[in-house]
Amino acid sequence: MGPAFGNMPADIQSRFAHTAREEPLRFVGVMNRIRLRPLGWVLAQLTRVSGLIPTRTGQNVAFEFNVRPLGMSWLKHRCYHFDSGPFDFSSVMTLDADGCFVERFRGGLGMCLKLTAEGQNLVFRDCGYFLHWRGWRLDLPALLHPGRFHLIHENVDARRFNVHLSLRHRWFGTLIEQFGTFHNEPLAGR
């Protein structure tokens, strides 16, 4: 993000700054709304090997999100606690030479992300998808993209924030929508 990051609220900066003294982070909260349109459900089924999209909808679903540093990468683990059982998935996020974040999911799917400051919010947008395997990467043509990923991190205060997530296909409209409220959670043993 460059200098724009310095203009973000201090609470957001402290959540996302990568320092020499890296510590795991834990955020817990509730996905107030998880909505899948019919084609979103189909996409969730097709990407099941990546475990990326929950195949269920719901309201007020407990959610936790853990981030652990791995050198200059981050291991991210997310878990939705549905009444019918948990849905969890992990990814590894790194910064590429172009300054984009690259997120790799299991099963060989990946996404490039661009971060921007919009008002007092931090916004994540995809800038392409790819397949990966053992260091090999194949960028997918726009025709094969599942949709435009858009996530807004909206600060509430030093401990709390809201997340608005959507995946919108250029022909079929919004496939996935999620909205949640979260807070920083101290890790055990700290």
N, CA, C and O of each residue as an XYZ file, in Angstrom:
760
protein
N       0.812     -1.205      0.000
C       0.000      0.000      0.000
C       0.846      1.255      0.000
O       0.402      2.314     -0.444
N       2.050      1.137      0.492
C       2.912      2.307      0.518
C       2.490      3.333      1.543
O       2.014      2.966      2.617
N       2.654      4.641      1.235
C       2.360      5.696      2.198
C       0.910      5.731      2.662
O       0.629      6.228      3.752
N      -0.025      5.210      1.851
C      -1.445      5.233      2.230
C      -1.688      4.456      3.520
O      -2.614      4.762      4.272
N      -0.834      3.426      3.777
C      -1.007      2.638      4.991
C      -0.839      3.513      6.235
O      -1.525      3.305      7.236
N       0.062      4.482      6.175
C       0.291      5.383      7.306
C      -0.885      6.293      7.606
O      -0.961      6.863      8.694
N      -1.810      6.439      6.655
C      -2.998      7.257      6.871
C      -4.180      6.463      7.412
O      -5.227      7.030      7.722
N      -4.009      5.148      7.524
C      -5.082      4.307      8.055
C      -5.197      4.525      9.560
O      -4.234      4.954     10.197
N      -6.383      4.231     10.145
C      -6.499      4.314     11.602
C      -5.436      3.459     12.283
O      -5.086      2.386     11.792
N      -4.927      3.937     13.415
C      -3.863      3.225     14.139
C      -4.272      1.802     14.487
O      -3.426      0.909     14.507
N      -5.561      1.571     14.762
C      -6.033      0.230     15.099
C      -5.814     -0.725     13.927
O      -5.369     -1.856     14.122
N      -6.122     -0.279     12.724
C      -5.925     -1.117     11.534
C      -4.435     -1.336     11.302
O      -4.015     -2.450     10.989
N      -3.633     -0.285     11.453
C      -2.188     -0.433     11.265
C      -1.622     -1.495     12.205
O      -0.795     -2.311     11.797
N      -2.068     -1.486     13.466
C      -1.520     -2.452     14.431
C      -1.943     -3.875     14.096
O      -1.216     -4.816     14.411
N      -3.099     -4.057     13.466
C      -3.537     -5.410     13.091
C      -2.762     -5.960     11.903
O      -2.567     -7.171     11.797
N      -2.314     -5.074     11.000
C      -1.744     -5.531      9.748
C      -0.252     -5.248      9.570
O       0.336     -5.681      8.579
N       0.363     -4.543     10.495
C       1.799     -4.240     10.356
C       2.611     -5.511     10.518
O       2.343     -6.320     11.407
N       3.601     -5.684      9.660
C       4.517     -6.828      9.746
C       5.815     -6.313     10.350
O       6.528     -5.528      9.725
N       6.118     -6.750     11.556
C       7.303     -6.262     12.262
C       8.313     -7.379     12.445
O       8.030     -8.542     12.158
N       9.487     -7.018     12.923
C      10.531     -8.016     13.178
C      10.127     -8.948     14.318
O      10.557    -10.101     14.354
N       9.312     -8.466     15.242
C       8.876     -9.270     16.387
C       7.466     -9.791     16.112
O       6.487     -9.302     16.676
N       7.382    -10.787     15.241
C       6.083    -11.297     14.844
C       5.503    -12.245     15.882
O       6.208    -13.096     16.424
N       4.223    -12.092     16.150
C       3.510    -12.952     17.067
C       2.234    -13.421     16.379
O       1.689    -12.711     15.534
N       1.753    -14.616     16.734
C       0.484    -15.065     16.170
C      -0.646    -14.128     16.597
O      -0.602    -13.531     17.672
N      -1.641    -14.013     15.750
C      -2.808    -13.194     16.045
C      -4.043    -14.074     16.004
O      -4.104    -15.032     15.233
N      -5.029    -13.751     16.832
C      -6.289    -14.498     16.844
C      -7.430    -13.498     16.905
O      -7.443    -12.582     17.728
N      -8.389    -13.700     16.009
C      -9.595    -12.875     15.974
C     -10.797    -13.799     16.063
O     -10.859    -14.810     15.364
N     -11.740    -13.461     16.911
C     -12.963    -14.259     17.045
C     -14.159    -13.348     16.866
O     -14.068    -12.135     17.056
N     -15.266    -13.936     16.504
C     -16.476    -13.147     16.333
C     -17.589    -13.979     15.750
O     -17.674    -15.189     15.958
N     -18.439    -13.296     15.016
C     -19.640    -13.917     14.466
C     -19.804    -13.470     13.025
O     -19.723    -12.281     12.718
N     -20.037    -14.441     12.136
C     -20.484    -14.109     10.787
C     -22.000    -13.933     10.899
O     -22.754    -14.904     10.944
N     -22.417    -12.683     10.942
C     -23.840    -12.389     11.109
C     -24.666    -12.915      9.943
O     -25.821    -13.311     10.107
N     -24.053    -12.913      8.758
C     -24.779    -13.345      7.562
C     -23.813    -14.046      6.613
O     -22.766    -13.505      6.257
N     -24.183    -15.256      6.210
C     -23.446    -16.002      5.188
C     -24.477    -16.381      4.136
O     -25.380    -17.177      4.397
N     -24.339    -15.813      2.956
C     -25.329    -16.021      1.904
C     -24.654    -16.556      0.653
O     -23.633    -16.025      0.215
N     -25.222    -17.603      0.084
C     -24.763    -18.172     -1.184
C     -25.932    -18.149     -2.153
O     -27.005    -18.667     -1.844
N     -25.742    -17.570     -3.290
C     -26.739    -17.682     -4.350
C     -26.572    -19.066     -4.976
O     -25.551    -19.712     -4.738
N     -27.529    -19.541     -5.761
C     -27.391    -20.898     -6.340
C     -26.068    -21.132     -7.068
O     -25.464    -22.190     -6.896
N     -25.598    -20.177     -7.875
C     -24.317    -20.374     -8.557
C     -23.142    -20.296     -7.577
O     -22.091    -20.886     -7.826
N     -23.312    -19.577     -6.472
C     -22.299    -19.565     -5.422
C     -22.168    -20.931     -4.780
O     -21.061    -21.370     -4.466
N     -23.293    -21.607     -4.583
C     -23.279    -22.965     -4.032
C     -22.568    -23.907     -5.004
O     -21.777    -24.749     -4.579
N     -22.842    -23.772     -6.305
C     -22.172    -24.596     -7.315
C     -20.663    -24.350     -7.263
O     -19.880    -25.299     -7.305
N     -20.251    -23.083     -7.171
C     -18.825    -22.748     -7.079
C     -18.204    -23.366     -5.823
O     -17.085    -23.876     -5.870
N     -18.930    -23.319     -4.704
C     -18.435    -23.926     -3.463
C     -18.211    -25.427     -3.657
O     -17.236    -25.980     -3.149
N     -19.104    -26.079     -4.383
C     -18.942    -27.514     -4.651
C     -17.721    -27.767     -5.552
O     -16.947    -28.695     -5.316
N     -17.563    -26.931     -6.580
C     -16.449    -27.105     -7.522
C     -15.088    -26.871     -6.874
O     -14.095    -27.474     -7.280
N     -15.039    -26.004     -5.874
C     -13.760    -25.687     -5.205
C     -13.621    -26.430     -3.882
O     -12.801    -26.061     -3.041
N     -14.407    -27.457     -3.702
C     -14.407    -28.194     -2.438
C     -13.019    -28.722     -2.065
O     -12.671    -28.756     -0.885
N     -12.230    -29.130     -3.052
C     -10.883    -29.635     -2.777
C     -10.010    -28.559     -2.127
O      -9.108    -28.876     -1.353
N     -10.276    -27.294     -2.439
C      -9.543    -26.195     -1.810
C     -10.113    -25.855     -0.443
O      -9.452    -25.204      0.366
N     -11.354    -26.299     -0.180
C     -11.990    -25.997      1.097
C     -12.152    -24.513      1.316
O     -12.100    -24.041      2.452
N     -12.346    -23.776      0.247
C     -12.287    -22.320      0.298
C     -13.614    -21.650      0.640
O     -13.642    -20.640      1.343
N     -14.709    -22.211      0.143
C     -16.016    -21.570      0.298
C     -16.942    -22.517      1.044
O     -17.132    -23.655      0.613
N     -17.526    -22.069      2.160
C     -18.478    -22.943      2.840
C     -19.669    -23.244      1.924
O     -20.143    -22.373      1.195
N     -20.136    -24.474      1.975
C     -21.270    -24.879      1.149
C     -22.594    -24.621      1.860
O     -23.659    -24.966      1.349
N     -22.520    -24.019      3.029
C     -23.722    -23.760      3.830
C     -23.944    -22.262      3.983
O     -23.009    -21.466      3.899
N     -25.187    -21.901      4.206
C     -25.532    -20.525      4.534
C     -25.837    -20.471      6.029
O     -25.967    -21.512      6.673
N     -25.949    -19.286      6.574
C     -26.283    -19.202      7.981
C     -26.324    -17.776      8.485
O     -25.963    -16.827      7.789
N     -26.775    -17.662      9.715
C     -26.798    -16.385     10.421
C     -26.194    -16.595     11.797
O     -26.394    -17.631     12.430
N     -25.450    -15.592     12.247
C     -24.843    -15.603     13.577
C     -24.016    -16.873     13.816
O     -24.193    -17.572     14.813
N     -23.115    -17.145     12.879
C     -22.243    -18.314     12.938
C     -20.929    -17.900     13.602
O     -20.246    -16.990     13.131
N     -20.584    -18.572     14.694
C     -19.309    -18.276     15.371
C     -18.165    -18.503     14.385
O     -18.201    -19.431     13.577
N     -17.142    -17.638     14.464
C     -16.053    -17.661     13.495
C     -14.764    -17.305     14.204
O     -14.746    -16.434     15.074
N     -13.681    -17.979     13.834
C     -12.359    -17.588     14.342
C     -11.364    -17.568     13.202
O     -11.489    -18.302     12.222
N     -10.376    -16.709     13.358
C      -9.400    -16.436     12.308
C      -8.051    -16.291     12.991
O      -7.865    -15.408     13.828
N      -7.101    -17.167     12.632
C      -5.774    -17.147     13.225
C      -4.732    -16.852     12.153
O      -4.810    -17.370     11.039
N      -3.762    -16.021     12.495
C      -2.680    -15.675     11.575
C      -1.362    -15.951     12.288
O      -1.121    -15.452     13.388
N      -0.511    -16.754     11.649
C       0.795    -17.078     12.221
C       1.870    -16.716     11.212
O       1.797    -17.154     10.064
N       2.862    -15.932     11.601
C       3.933    -15.568     10.668
C       4.825    -16.757     10.338
O       5.090    -17.616     11.179
N       5.279    -16.782      9.092
C       6.249    -17.773      8.615
C       7.315    -17.000      7.856
O       7.273    -16.944      6.627
N       8.258    -16.409      8.553
C       9.234    -15.530      7.906
C       8.506    -14.313      7.366
O       7.871    -13.584      8.127
N       8.590    -14.085      6.061
C       7.867    -12.964      5.460
C       6.555    -13.427      4.813
O       6.015    -12.756      3.933
N       6.056    -14.572      5.257
C       4.754    -15.082      4.833
C       3.874    -15.220      6.063
O       4.339    -15.089      7.195
N       2.599    -15.487      5.826
C       1.651    -15.684      6.904
C       0.830    -16.920      6.630
O       0.347    -17.119      5.515
N       0.668    -17.757      7.645
C      -0.234    -18.893      7.581
C      -1.562    -18.427      8.170
O      -1.613    -17.982      9.317
N      -2.627    -18.526      7.394
C      -3.941    -18.061      7.832
C      -4.881    -19.257      7.963
O      -5.005    -20.063      7.040
N      -5.532    -19.362      9.100
C      -6.505    -20.431      9.328
C      -7.820    -19.793      9.754
O      -7.853    -18.950     10.651
N      -8.908    -20.209      9.097
C     -10.235    -19.677      9.408
C     -11.162    -20.846      9.713
O     -11.043    -21.912      9.109
N     -12.090    -20.645     10.654
C     -13.040    -21.698     10.992
C     -14.423    -21.108     11.243
O     -14.601    -20.240     12.097
N     -15.395    -21.599     10.480
C     -16.808    -21.278     10.695
C     -17.374    -22.388     11.580
O     -17.211    -23.566     11.262
N     -18.024    -22.041     12.665
C     -18.595    -23.032     13.582
C     -20.103    -23.135     13.336
O     -20.907    -22.624     14.115
N     -20.472    -23.808     12.237
C     -21.880    -24.033     11.932
C     -22.469    -25.014     12.946
O     -21.744    -25.822     13.526
N     -23.791    -24.941     13.157
C     -24.456    -25.889     14.048
C     -24.252    -27.326     13.572
O     -24.175    -28.242     14.391
N     -24.165    -27.533     12.260
C     -24.005    -28.869     11.691
C     -22.551    -29.352     11.711
O     -22.266    -30.470     11.280
N     -21.646    -28.534     12.199
C     -20.237    -28.908     12.275
C     -19.346    -27.820     11.711
O     -19.820    -26.951     10.979
N     -18.045    -27.853     12.044
C     -17.137    -26.794     11.606
C     -16.787    -26.889     10.123
O     -16.796    -27.966      9.526
N     -16.484    -25.744      9.558
C     -15.932    -25.661      8.208
C     -14.682    -24.817      8.339
O     -14.761    -23.636      8.678
N     -13.522    -25.414      8.073
C     -12.297    -24.626      8.224
C     -11.397    -24.796      7.011
O     -11.466    -25.792      6.291
N     -10.559    -23.803      6.807
C      -9.591    -23.852      5.719
C      -8.398    -22.970      6.054
O      -8.481    -22.049      6.867
N      -7.281    -23.286      5.397
C      -6.038    -22.554      5.626
C      -5.478    -22.068      4.297
O      -5.830    -22.573      3.231
N      -4.612    -21.090      4.384
C      -3.914    -20.584      3.212
C      -2.584    -20.005      3.656
O      -2.354    -19.763      4.841
N      -1.712    -19.787      2.680
C      -0.442    -19.114      2.939
C      -0.430    -17.855      2.088
O      -0.696    -17.903      0.887
N      -0.118    -16.722      2.721
C      -0.092    -15.443      2.018
C       1.332    -14.910      2.011
O       2.005    -14.887      3.041
N       1.785    -14.480      0.834
C       3.111    -13.889      0.683
C       2.986    -12.610     -0.139
O       1.958    -12.353     -0.766
N       4.037    -11.826     -0.121
C       4.104    -10.614     -0.929
C       4.989    -10.907     -2.126
O       6.134    -11.327     -1.963
N       4.461    -10.685     -3.353
C       5.269    -10.981     -4.536
C       6.106     -9.767     -4.940
O       6.006     -8.703     -4.329
N       6.921     -9.934     -5.960
C       7.838     -8.878     -6.397
C       7.114     -7.635     -6.903
O       7.679     -6.541     -6.892
N       5.860     -7.794     -7.349
C       5.079     -6.656     -7.853
C       4.365     -5.889     -6.745
O       3.696     -4.893     -7.020
N       4.497     -6.342     -5.487
C       3.843     -5.668     -4.374
C       2.421     -6.135     -4.137
O       1.706     -5.534     -3.335
N       1.991     -7.190     -4.815
C       0.665     -7.765     -4.593
C       0.786     -8.893     -3.573
O       1.811     -9.570     -3.493
N      -0.256     -9.078     -2.812
C      -0.310    -10.236     -1.931
C      -0.774    -11.426     -2.749
O      -1.697    -11.321     -3.556
N      -0.125    -12.556     -2.531
C      -0.465    -13.794     -3.219
C      -0.923    -14.775     -2.150
O      -0.186    -15.071     -1.209
N      -2.136    -15.275     -2.302
C      -2.684    -16.220     -1.334
C      -2.873    -17.569     -2.020
O      -3.550    -17.676     -3.042
N      -2.255    -18.600     -1.430
C      -2.327    -19.948     -1.988
C      -3.162    -20.829     -1.070
O      -2.925    -20.902      0.136
N      -4.151    -21.501     -1.673
C      -5.027    -22.403     -0.942
C      -4.658    -23.835     -1.290
O      -4.006    -24.081     -2.304
N      -5.072    -24.783     -0.453
C      -4.805    -26.189     -0.771
C      -5.574    -26.560     -2.039
O      -6.551    -25.905     -2.402
N      -5.129    -27.593     -2.687
C      -5.788    -28.035     -3.903
C      -5.340    -27.304     -5.144
O      -5.856    -27.560     -6.232
N      -4.376    -26.384     -5.005
C      -3.790    -25.750     -6.176
C      -4.418    -24.464     -6.656
O      -4.072    -23.990     -7.738
N      -5.328    -23.878     -5.898
C      -5.944    -22.614     -6.303
C      -5.260    -21.458     -5.587
O      -4.885    -21.585     -4.422
N      -5.097    -20.340     -6.271
C      -4.492    -19.154     -5.676
C      -5.142    -17.887     -6.162
O      -5.845    -17.880     -7.172
N      -4.899    -16.799     -5.428
C      -5.499    -15.508     -5.742
C      -4.484    -14.416     -5.446
O      -3.774    -14.475     -4.442
N      -4.415    -13.420     -6.321
C      -3.605    -12.229     -6.075
C      -4.525    -11.159     -5.501
O      -5.662    -11.003     -5.945
N      -4.028    -10.426     -4.513
C      -4.834     -9.409     -3.838
C      -4.117     -8.070     -3.835
O      -2.901     -8.006     -3.653
N      -4.862     -7.026     -4.035
C      -4.360     -5.661     -3.932
C      -5.065     -5.010     -2.741
O      -6.286     -5.106     -2.616
N      -4.308     -4.354     -1.875
C      -4.871     -3.646     -0.728
C      -4.910     -2.164     -1.025
O      -3.960     -1.604     -1.571
N      -6.026     -1.522     -0.658
C      -6.153     -0.079     -0.821
C      -6.815      0.505      0.424
O      -7.543     -0.181      1.141
N      -6.547      1.770      0.659
C      -7.227      2.506      1.722
C      -8.362      3.272      1.072
O      -8.150      4.047      0.140
N      -9.568      3.049      1.572
C     -10.735      3.774      1.070
C     -11.436      4.385      2.268
O     -12.097      3.690      3.040
N     -11.286      5.696      2.414
C     -11.773      6.344      3.627
C     -10.976      5.812      4.805
O      -9.745      5.830      4.785
N     -11.663      5.344      5.817
C     -11.018      4.769      6.992
C     -11.015      3.241      6.939
O     -10.734      2.590      7.946
N     -11.321      2.666      5.783
C     -11.395      1.210      5.628
C     -10.206      0.677      4.851
O      -9.637      1.363      4.001
N      -9.844     -0.555      5.159
C      -8.835     -1.270      4.393
C      -9.587     -2.224      3.471
O     -10.413     -3.012      3.933
N      -9.307     -2.156      2.175
C     -10.057     -2.939      1.189
C      -9.115     -3.900      0.472
O      -8.038     -3.513      0.018
N      -9.539     -5.156      0.380
C      -8.822     -6.204     -0.329
C      -9.616     -6.518     -1.595
O     -10.815     -6.790     -1.526
N      -8.950     -6.479     -2.752
C      -9.586     -6.838     -4.026
C      -8.687     -7.798     -4.771
O      -7.463     -7.672     -4.764
N      -9.329     -8.770     -5.418
C      -8.506     -9.685     -6.206
C      -7.994     -8.955     -7.442
O      -8.644     -8.048     -7.962
N      -6.830     -9.365     -7.894
C      -6.298     -8.877     -9.171
C      -5.846    -10.074     -9.993
O      -4.839    -10.025    -10.699
N      -6.625    -11.160     -9.880
C      -6.381    -12.346    -10.684
C      -6.304    -13.619     -9.866
O      -6.046    -13.598     -8.663
N      -6.532    -14.722    -10.549
C      -6.501    -16.054     -9.947
C      -5.491    -16.911    -10.700
O      -5.144    -16.619    -11.844
N      -5.027    -17.961    -10.050
C      -4.047    -18.832    -10.686
C      -4.139    -20.241    -10.107
O      -4.746    -20.461     -9.058
N      -3.531    -21.179    -10.803
C      -3.338    -22.535    -10.312
C      -1.870    -22.671     -9.934
O      -1.002    -22.104    -10.597
N      -1.589    -23.422     -8.869
C      -0.192    -23.589     -8.446
C       0.081    -25.030     -8.051
O      -0.804    -25.764     -7.610
N       1.342    -25.405     -8.230
C       1.786    -26.735     -7.838
C       3.302    -26.738     -7.769
O       3.968    -26.519     -8.780
N       3.860    -26.985     -6.575
C       5.309    -27.099     -6.356
C       6.116    -25.961     -6.977
O       7.101    -26.209     -7.673
N       5.712    -24.736     -6.733
C       6.441    -23.582     -7.234
C       6.068    -23.165     -8.645
O       6.463    -22.091     -9.099
N       5.318    -23.992     -9.335
C       4.851    -23.686    -10.682
C       3.535    -22.919    -10.565
O       2.725    -23.215     -9.687
N       3.316    -21.940    -11.437
C       2.109    -21.104    -11.367
C       1.584    -20.835    -12.773
O       2.340    -20.497    -13.683
N       0.262    -20.994    -12.929
C      -0.415    -20.723    -14.190
C      -1.533    -19.724    -13.930
O      -2.526    -20.059    -13.283
N      -1.381    -18.492    -14.432
C      -2.425    -17.484    -14.269
C      -3.633    -17.866    -15.104
O      -3.495    -18.273    -16.258
N      -4.823    -17.733    -14.519
C      -6.055    -18.071    -15.219
C      -6.533    -16.889    -16.049
O      -6.475    -15.754    -15.577
N      -7.000    -17.120    -17.261
C      -7.557    -16.017    -18.051
C      -8.840    -15.505    -17.397
O      -9.526    -16.254    -16.700
N      -9.162    -14.235    -17.620
C     -10.321    -13.593    -16.991
C     -11.605    -14.382    -17.215
O     -12.483    -14.387    -16.353
N     -11.724    -15.038    -18.341
C     -12.919    -15.821    -18.655
C     -13.158    -16.935    -17.634
O     -14.298    -17.343    -17.414
N     -12.080    -17.427    -17.009
C     -12.199    -18.515    -16.036
C     -12.231    -18.031    -14.583
O     -12.285    -18.852    -13.668
N     -12.200    -16.736    -14.360
C     -12.258    -16.221    -12.988
C     -13.627    -16.504    -12.386
O     -14.643    -16.357    -13.065
N     -13.666    -16.914    -11.101
C     -14.948    -17.195    -10.460
C     -15.741    -15.930    -10.113
O     -16.932    -16.009     -9.814
N     -15.102    -14.799    -10.153
C     -15.755    -13.539     -9.797
C     -14.761    -12.602     -9.149
O     -13.625    -12.982     -8.865
N     -15.194    -11.377     -8.917
C     -14.336    -10.378     -8.267
C     -14.495    -10.479     -6.760
O     -15.579    -10.264     -6.218
N     -13.395    -10.810     -6.092
C     -13.377    -10.891     -4.639
C     -13.198     -9.479     -4.086
O     -12.376     -8.709     -4.582
N     -13.972     -9.150     -3.058
C     -13.942     -7.820     -2.464
C     -14.175     -7.984     -0.965
O     -15.204     -8.519     -0.552
N     -13.222     -7.525     -0.148
C     -13.363     -7.603      1.303
C     -13.054     -6.233      1.893
O     -12.021     -5.634      1.595
N     -13.959     -5.749      2.730
C     -13.780     -4.467      3.413
C     -13.546     -4.740      4.892
O     -14.365     -5.379      5.553
N     -12.424     -4.252      5.405
C     -12.102     -4.309      6.834
C     -12.443     -2.933      7.397
O     -11.745     -1.952      7.138
N     -13.526     -2.875      8.170
C     -14.043     -1.613      8.702
C     -13.753     -1.539     10.202
O     -14.268     -2.346     10.976
N     -12.944     -0.587     10.603
C     -12.561     -0.461     11.998
C     -13.723      0.064     12.843
O     -14.449      0.968     12.426
N     -13.889     -0.516     14.036
C     -14.867     -0.013     15.004
C     -14.131      0.688     16.140
O     -14.420      1.838     16.470
N     -13.164     -0.032     16.737
C     -12.318      0.561     17.772
C     -11.053     -0.282     17.887
O     -10.784     -1.107     17.013
N     -10.274     -0.090     18.945
C      -8.976     -0.755     19.074
C      -9.077     -2.278     19.054
O      -8.133     -2.949     18.634
N     -10.200     -2.835     19.499
C     -10.348     -4.297     19.539
C     -11.339     -4.838     18.520
O     -11.253     -6.012     18.160
N     -12.273     -4.028     18.043
C     -13.365     -4.560     17.212
C     -13.326     -4.029     15.777
O     -12.891     -2.907     15.518
N     -13.795     -4.875     14.858
C     -13.890     -4.477     13.455
C     -14.967     -5.307     12.768
O     -15.336     -6.383     13.240
N     -15.463     -4.795     11.650
C     -16.442     -5.486     10.823
C     -15.768     -5.925      9.528
O     -14.824     -5.289      9.060
N     -16.261     -7.010      8.961
C     -15.777     -7.503      7.681
C     -16.974     -7.696      6.752
O     -17.952     -8.354      7.107
N     -16.881     -7.116      5.565
C     -17.877     -7.308      4.501
C     -17.145     -8.014      3.364
O     -16.145     -7.500      2.861
N     -17.630     -9.185      2.953
C     -16.970     -9.972      1.923
C     -17.981    -10.298      0.827
O     -19.128    -10.642      1.110
N     -17.548    -10.185     -0.414
C     -18.419    -10.582     -1.520
C     -17.590    -11.139     -2.668
O     -16.409    -10.826     -2.823
N     -18.238    -11.965     -3.459
C     -17.678    -12.475     -4.699
C     -18.734    -12.230     -5.764
O     -19.829    -12.790     -5.715
N     -18.388    -11.383     -6.726
C     -19.356    -10.963     -7.741
C     -18.841    -11.316     -9.125
O     -17.760    -10.888     -9.528
N     -19.631    -12.105     -9.849
C     -19.285    -12.507    -11.206
C     -19.788    -11.451    -12.182
O     -20.865    -10.886    -11.992
N     -19.010    -11.187    -13.224
C     -19.375    -10.105    -14.150
C     -20.651    -10.386    -14.924
O     -21.310     -9.441    -15.358
N     -21.032    -11.660    -15.118
C     -22.268    -11.982    -15.839
C     -23.402    -12.411    -14.911
O     -24.568    -12.124    -15.180
N     -23.059    -13.102    -13.811
C     -24.079    -13.727    -12.970
C     -24.354    -12.979    -11.672
O     -25.173    -13.415    -10.862
N     -23.673    -11.856    -11.473
C     -23.932    -11.047    -10.285
C     -23.278    -11.608     -9.035
O     -22.325    -12.383     -9.112
N     -23.800    -11.210     -7.883
C     -23.215    -11.597     -6.596
C     -23.477    -13.072     -6.323
O     -24.625    -13.515     -6.307
N     -22.400    -13.828     -6.108
C     -22.497    -15.255     -5.831
C     -22.420    -15.552     -4.339
O     -23.077    -16.467     -3.842
N     -21.609    -14.767     -3.629
C     -21.356    -15.002     -2.204
C     -21.339    -13.665     -1.482
O     -20.760    -12.694     -1.968
N     -21.979    -13.621     -0.317
C     -21.934    -12.433      0.544
C     -21.768    -12.897      1.990
O     -22.423    -13.842      2.430
N     -20.889    -12.223      2.716
C     -20.724    -12.494      4.139
C     -20.507    -11.172      4.860
O     -19.879    -10.254      4.331
N     -21.033    -11.093      6.066
C     -20.816     -9.928      6.918
C     -20.580    -10.430      8.327
O     -21.345    -11.252      8.831
N     -19.519     -9.939      8.976
C     -19.219    -10.381     10.327
C     -18.659     -9.286     11.200
O     -18.178     -8.265     10.709
N     -18.725     -9.505     12.498
C     -18.169     -8.589     13.493
C     -17.163     -9.383     14.328
O     -17.447    -10.501     14.757
N     -15.986     -8.796     14.553
C     -14.887     -9.523     15.189
C     -14.160     -8.671     16.207
O     -14.314     -7.451     16.255
N     -13.357     -9.352     17.025
C     -12.477     -8.643     17.955
C     -11.183     -9.419     18.114
O     -11.136    -10.628     17.890
N     -10.128     -8.705     18.506
C      -8.837     -9.340     18.809
C      -9.012    -10.194     20.034
O      -9.693     -9.800     20.981
N      -8.406    -11.359     20.026
C      -8.491    -12.262     21.164
C      -7.080    -12.582     21.628
O      -6.256    -13.029     20.830
N      -6.781    -12.358     22.928
C      -5.437    -12.716     23.401
C      -5.204    -14.218     23.237
O      -6.116    -15.018     23.446
N      -3.986    -14.597     22.865
C      -3.651    -16.012     22.720
C      -3.292    -16.584     24.082
O      -2.763    -15.882     24.944
N      -3.585    -17.864     24.264
C      -3.261    -18.531     25.527
C      -1.759    -18.449     25.777
O      -0.957    -18.549     24.849
N      -1.395    -18.268     27.026
C       0.010    -18.245     27.394
C       0.686    -16.901     27.209
O       1.900    -16.798     27.388
N      -0.063    -15.872     26.857
C       0.552    -14.546     26.672
C       0.336    -13.695     27.882
O       0.779    -12.547     27.915
